[in-house]
Amino acid sequence: MNLTIAKDQIIAGLQAVQNVVSTRTTLPILSNVLLRAEGNHVEFTATDLDVTVACKVEAKVTKPGATTVPVKKLFGIIRELNSGEIEIETDEKNVTSIRSGSSYFKIHGLAADEFPPLPKFKDDKKVSLQQETVRKMLKKTSFAVSTDESRYVLNGIFISLKEGKMTLVATDGRRLALVDEEVELSENSTGEFIVPAKAVNELNRLLQDKGEVELKFGENQSSFALKTESGFSVLLITKLIEGNYPNYRQVIPGEAKERIPINREELLQALRRAEIMTSEKANSVKMTFGKNTLAITANSPEVGEARETLAVNYKGAELAIAFNPRYLIDPLAALSEDEVFIELIDELSPGVLKINGPFLYVVMPMRLS
């Protein structure tokens, strides 16, 4: 294999894939990145056997071929090189030479055929969306994914493709975030599956503001193919979480007694200030709705207390309810709308946060002390 590549192209390719490489792997090949050069591009692929990321960038290939090299070493070398153009050559023993200006490196790699092969997907189970749409949907839900490994089906985002809609749901048992968008679905492209948190985090990092993403899914794997405006393409393949996602519709409360519009940014800042005065033992913030006011108080015996009031449009009877402030800060920070709506039934029923759009967030209240 012999190729010449611009430094910014190889950096982009390696940055796209190297995050999935595990530092604690017992298989040496999993510490390596696969380089496959042909035509006018080179493709970099890295995997931890659960999540695989491949990125294709432009290169001048004089001799096609493939090899694998330790990804951290390769990235470390490339990042420190001064010259804009880099020549890469691999011999039959998988020793890769890197030349740039007056710098010269030799890295020992492993054969490309030792690298785990990429799975194949059927072409009918797929849907295309704008990357920006998927990025915004993930941003509005991924913070609610559970980190409790004993409830592994909650350690990812549930994706439903049904009735002309793509729905994303995340819950950790104490809160639930849901967002949906209309999509064009063929008869064959309906289905439901759970994408694990690691793949979700990678997608949050890789998705751009422009360009399309094509989602394909099979029995136990799904793939996201991203085309970017700058010419390179990224493919993420992930194993799916096996198991049945709980019936999230049951958690969504019935009709609310009160629907209160609030300025999102004002509420977010007030909760952030109140959260400072919470502790591990007393980690709740009390919200008291009175006539046209909302009083937010945090009180923990060992820390102190915080109190402030916001002007809100509220005409109902006085209502006090307590929440973990983090569980309200997360969705408020993920939204961009100026106005949000809090829907309440009473101090013991879950609260609901909504916007003028396809987003719904349910949060369990805490006991009022």
C-alpha positions in Angstrom: 0.0 0.0 0.0 1.3 3.4 -0.9 -0.6 6.8 -0.6 -0.2 10.5 -0.1 -2.7 12.3 2.0 -3.2 15.9 3.4 -2.7 16.2 7.1 -6.2 17.7 7.7 -7.8 14.7 5.9 -6.0 12.0 7.9 -6.7 14.0 11.2 -10.4 14.2 10.3 -10.5 10.4 9.5 -8.7 9.4 12.7 -10.7 11.8 15.0 -14.0 10.3 13.6 -13.0 6.7 14.5 -10.5 6.6 17.4 -13.0 7.3 20.2 -14.5 3.8 20.0 -11.1 2.1 20.6 -10.9 0.6 24.1 -7.8 1.2 26.1 -8.3 -2.0 28.1 -8.6 -4.6 25.3 -7.0 -8.1 25.5 -7.1 -8.4 21.7 -4.2 -6.4 20.1 -6.2 -6.0 16.8 -8.8 -3.9 18.7 -6.2 -1.3 19.5 -5.5 -0.9 15.8 -7.2 1.1 13.1 -7.8 -0.5 9.7 -6.5 1.5 6.8 -7.9 0.5 3.4 -6.7 2.5 0.4 -8.3 2.3 -3.1 -9.3 4.6 -5.9 -9.0 8.2 -4.6 -9.7 7.6 -1.0 -8.6 5.8 2.2 -11.0 4.4 4.7 -10.2 4.3 8.5 -12.1 1.7 10.6 -12.0 1.2 14.4 -14.1 -1.1 16.6 -14.6 -2.5 20.1 -16.8 -5.3 18.7 -20.0 -3.5 20.0 -19.6 -0.2 18.1 -17.7 0.2 14.8 -16.9 3.5 13.1 -15.5 3.9 9.6 -14.6 7.2 7.9 -13.7 7.7 4.2 -11.4 10.6 3.3 -9.7 11.7 0.1 -6.1 10.5 -0.7 -3.8 10.0 -3.7 -3.4 6.2 -3.8 -0.5 5.0 -5.9 -0.7 1.4 -4.7 -4.0 0.1 -3.2 -4.0 -2.1 -0.2 -4.9 -2.5 3.5 -3.2 -2.8 6.9 -3.8 -2.1 10.6 -1.7 0.1 12.9 -2.1 1.1 16.6 -4.5 4.0 16.4 -3.2 6.1 19.3 0.4 5.9 18.1 -0.6 6.8 14.5 -2.8 9.8 15.7 0.0 10.9 18.0 2.5 11.0 15.1 0.2 12.7 12.6 -0.9 15.4 15.1 2.7 16.4 15.7 3.9 16.6 12.1 4.6 20.0 10.7 4.1 19.4 7.0 0.7 19.5 5.3 1.4 16.4 3.1 2.1 12.9 4.4 3.3 9.8 2.6 2.3 6.4 3.9 3.7 3.1 2.7 3.2 -0.4 4.0 5.3 -3.5 3.2 4.2 -7.2 3.0 5.1 -7.6 6.7 2.6 -4.9 7.7 5.4 -2.4 8.7 4.1 1.1 7.9 6.4 4.0 7.0 5.3 7.6 7.5 7.2 10.4 5.8 6.5 14.1 6.1 9.1 16.8 5.4 12.2 15.7 7.3 10.3 13.4 9.7 10.3 9.6 9.2 8.5 7.0 11.3 8.1 3.2 11.1 5.1 1.5 12.9 4.6 -2.3 13.2 1.1 -3.3 12.5 -1.1 -6.4 12.0 -2.6 -7.9 8.9 -5.9 -6.4 7.6 -7.6 -9.8 7.4 -7.3 -10.1 11.3 -9.6 -7.1 11.6 -13.3 -8.1 12.4 -15.4 -7.8 9.2 -18.3 -5.3 8.9 -21.8 -6.8 9.0 -24.1 -6.5 6.0 -27.6 -5.0 6.2 -30.6 -5.6 4.0 -31.5 -2.6 1.9 -35.2 -2.5 2.6 -35.0 -1.8 6.3 -33.8 1.8 6.1 -34.9 5.4 6.5 -33.2 8.7 5.5 -33.3 11.9 7.6 -31.4 15.2 7.9 -28.5 14.9 10.2 -29.6 18.1 12.0 -33.0 16.5 12.8 -31.5 13.4 14.3 -28.9 15.4 16.2 -31.6 17.6 17.8 -33.7 14.5 18.7 -30.8 12.8 20.4 -29.9 16.0 22.3 -33.5 16.2 23.6 -33.5 12.6 24.9 -30.0 11.2 25.5 -29.5 12.9 28.9 -32.3 10.7 30.3 -30.6 7.3 29.4 -30.1 5.1 32.5 -26.6 4.3 33.7 -27.8 1.6 36.0 -26.4 -1.6 34.4 -28.9 -3.9 36.2 -31.7 -2.5 34.0 -29.7 -2.9 30.8 -32.7 -2.3 28.4 -32.8 1.3 29.7 -29.0 1.8 28.9 -29.9 3.1 25.5 -32.4 5.1 23.3 -35.5 3.3 22.1 -36.2 4.1 18.5 -39.6 3.4 17.0 -40.3 3.6 13.2 -44.1 3.3 12.8 -47.1 5.1 11.3 -45.0 7.7 9.4 -43.1 8.7 12.6 -39.7 8.2 14.1 -40.0 8.3 17.9 -37.1 8.4 20.3 -37.5 7.6 24.0 -35.1 7.5 26.9 -35.8 6.8 30.6 -33.9 5.9 33.8 -37.1 5.1 35.8 -37.3 8.5 37.4 -37.7 10.6 34.3 -38.6 10.0 30.7 -37.9 12.1 27.5 -39.7 11.6 24.3 -39.5 13.3 20.9 -40.9 12.3 17.5 -40.6 13.5 13.9 -42.6 12.7 10.8 -40.6 10.5 8.3 -41.2 8.7 5.1 -41.5 5.0 5.8 -42.0 2.1 3.4 -43.9 -1.0 4.5 -40.6 -2.8 5.1 -38.9 0.0 7.0 -41.0 -0.1 10.2 -39.6 -1.5 13.4 -38.4 -0.9 16.9 -35.0 -1.3 18.5 -32.7 0.0 21.3 -29.4 1.8 20.4 -26.9 1.5 23.3 -25.5 4.6 25.1 -22.0 4.3 23.6 -23.3 4.5 20.1 -25.6 7.4 21.0 -22.6 9.3 22.4 -20.7 8.7 19.2 -23.6 9.9 17.1 -23.9 13.0 19.2 -20.3 13.7 18.4 -20.4 12.8 14.7 -23.7 14.2 13.4 -23.3 17.6 11.6 -25.7 20.5 11.0 -25.9 19.7 7.3 -26.2 16.6 5.2 -28.2 13.4 5.4 -28.0 10.3 7.6 -29.3 6.9 6.4 -30.4 4.6 9.2 -30.5 0.8 8.5 -31.4 -1.9 11.0 -31.4 -5.7 11.2 -32.2 -8.3 13.9 -29.4 -7.2 16.3 -27.5 -4.4 14.7 -28.1 -1.0 13.2 -26.0 1.4 11.1 -26.0 5.2 10.6 -24.3 6.4 7.3 -23.4 10.1 7.4 -22.5 12.1 4.4 -20.9 15.4 5.1 -20.5 18.5 3.0 -16.8 18.5 3.3 -16.6 15.4 1.2 -15.9 12.6 3.7 -18.4 10.0 4.8 -18.8 8.3 8.2 -20.4 5.0 8.9 -21.3 3.9 12.5 -22.5 0.3 13.1 -23.7 -0.8 16.5 -25.0 -3.9 18.2 -28.5 -3.3 19.5 -29.6 -3.9 23.1 -31.6 -7.1 23.3 -34.8 -7.2 25.4 -38.2 -5.5 25.5 -38.4 -1.8 26.3 -41.0 -1.0 28.9 -44.3 0.4 27.9 -43.4 4.1 28.2 -47.0 5.2 27.3 -48.2 4.0 30.7 -45.9 6.5 32.4 -47.3 9.6 30.7 -49.8 11.2 33.1 -53.4 11.9 32.0 -54.9 15.4 31.6 -53.2 18.0 33.7 -55.0 20.4 36.1 -52.6 23.2 35.5 -50.5 24.2 32.4 -48.1 27.0 33.3 -46.1 28.8 30.6 -42.6 29.8 31.8 -39.6 31.5 30.2 -37.1 28.6 29.7 -33.9 30.5 30.3 -35.2 32.3 33.5 -36.3 28.9 35.0 -33.0 27.2 34.0 -30.9 29.9 35.6 -33.0 29.9 38.8 -32.8 26.2 39.1 -29.0 26.2 38.6 -28.6 28.7 41.4 -30.9 26.8 43.7 -29.0 23.5 42.9 -25.9 25.0 44.5 -27.6 24.8 47.9 -28.6 21.2 47.6 -26.6 18.2 49.0 -26.5 14.5 48.5 -28.9 14.0 51.4 -31.2 16.9 50.5 -31.2 17.0 46.7 -34.6 18.5 46.0 -35.8 21.9 45.0 -39.3 23.0 46.0 -41.4 24.9 43.5 -44.4 26.7 44.9 -46.9 28.2 42.5 -49.0 31.1 43.8 -50.9 33.8 42.1 -48.7 34.9 39.2 -45.5 33.8 41.0 -43.3 30.8 41.2 -41.1 30.5 44.4 -38.1 28.2 44.1 -36.5 27.2 47.3 -33.7 24.8 48.2 -32.9 24.0 51.8 -30.4 21.6 53.2 -29.5 21.7 56.9 -25.8 21.2 56.4 -25.4 23.7 53.5 -27.9 26.5 53.9 -30.8 27.7 51.8 -31.7 29.5 48.5 -34.9 31.2 47.6 -36.1 33.2 44.6 -39.3 34.1 42.8 -40.2 34.3 39.1 -43.2 36.0 37.6 -45.4 33.4 35.9 -48.9 33.4 34.4 -50.7 31.3 37.1 -54.2 31.7 38.3 -54.9 28.4 40.2 -54.8 27.4 43.8 -51.5 27.4 45.6 -49.5 24.2 44.6 -46.2 23.1 45.9 -44.1 20.3 44.4 -40.5 19.2 44.7 -38.1 17.8 42.1 -34.5 16.8 41.8 -33.2 20.1 40.2 -30.8 18.1 37.9 -33.8 16.4 36.4 -35.3 19.7 35.3 -31.9 21.4 34.4 -31.0 18.6 31.9 -34.1 19.0 29.6 -34.2 22.8 29.9 -30.5 23.0 28.8 -31.1 20.7 25.9 -34.0 22.8 24.5 -33.7 26.0 22.5 -37.3 27.3 22.7 -37.9 30.6 24.6 -41.0 29.2 26.3 -41.7 25.9 28.0 -44.9 24.6 29.7 -45.1 22.8 33.0 -48.1 20.6 33.4 -49.1 19.5 36.9 -51.9 17.4 38.5 -50.9 17.6 42.2 -47.8 17.4 44.4 -47.6 13.6 44.2 -48.2 13.1 40.5 -45.4 13.3 37.9 -44.8 16.7 36.4 -44.7 17.1 32.6 -42.5 19.6 30.6 -43.6 20.4 27.1 -42.8 22.9 24.3 -44.7 24.1 21.3 -43.4 21.1 19.3 -43.0 17.3 19.4 -41.3 17.0 22.8 -42.5 15.6 26.1 -40.7 15.1 29.4 -42.0 13.3 32.4 -40.3 13.7 35.8 -41.2 12.0 39.1 -41.7 14.4 42.1 -39.8 14.0 45.4 -41.3 14.0 48.9 -41.9 17.5 50.3 -40.0 17.6 53.6 
